[in-house]
């Protein structure tokens, strides 16, 4: 392949991230802190949550205004490596 890899995403854009973790106190706040570190204008009040059918897990959707692939990659990396997070889509 010649040249840099072309992105299918046009920046800037609003990008929804799904974050899954155990339903434990502080999960939403912890995720909001990670997202705000990469996107300071992110409004944590916009995080939507949905418990699993058993209530053991919690799904959080964060729609983040991203301006570059580098920003999105760094955000995904930090969320994925967070100890409270099981998976990020």
N, C-alpha and C positions, 0 to 999 in steps of 0.2 A: 504494500500500500504506500503510495507516495503522499508526503505531506502529513500534517496533523490529522488526527481522526476527526471526522465531521460529526458534530452533535446533532441529535434529532430534536433537541430542545432549543428554542430560541430564547435568549436572555435579554432583558430581565423577564421573569414570569412568576406567577403564583404557583408553587409546587406543593402538592399535598404529600405529606409523609405519614405513614402508618407506623406507629410504635407499639409493640406488644411487650407487656411485662406482667409480673405477678401483681395482683391487686393488693397493694400494701400502701400504708400511709406514706405520703410524700412523693409518690411516683410522678404525679402530674407536675408538681413544683420542680422536681429534679429535671424533668424533661424540658420544662419551660426555661430553666437556667441554661441548659446546654444550647437550646435553640437561640436564646437571646445573646449568647456569647458569639454566635456566628451571624445573627441578624438582629441587631439591637432594636430595630423598629417593630419587631414581632410583638403582637399583643396576645399574651397568654390567655386572656379571656376568651379568645377564639378557639381554644383547644376543645375538641369534642371527645367525649369518652363513651365507651360501650363495654359493659362487663361481658365475660363469656357466660355461657349457659349455666355453668357450675358456680360462677362468681369467683373462681380462682385466679383468672387472668383479667387484664384490662387492656383494651385497645384504645389508643389515643390517636386522633388525627390532628396534625398540625399543618396548616397551610401557610407556607413560608414564601416570602418574596425573595427569590434568589437572583443574583446578578451575574453569576458565572458558574461554570462547571467546577472550578476549583472550590468555590464556596460550598456548593452542594456536596461535593466529594468529602470535604473536611467535616461538614455537618453530619453526613451519613456515617463517617468513620467514628466520630465522637459519640454519636448516639448508639451505634452498634457495640462499642466497647464499654458502654456504661454498665456497671454491675447490676442495675435494676432492670435492664432491658434484655429481653430474650430474642427479639427479632425486629428488624426495621424493613419496611417495604416502601 
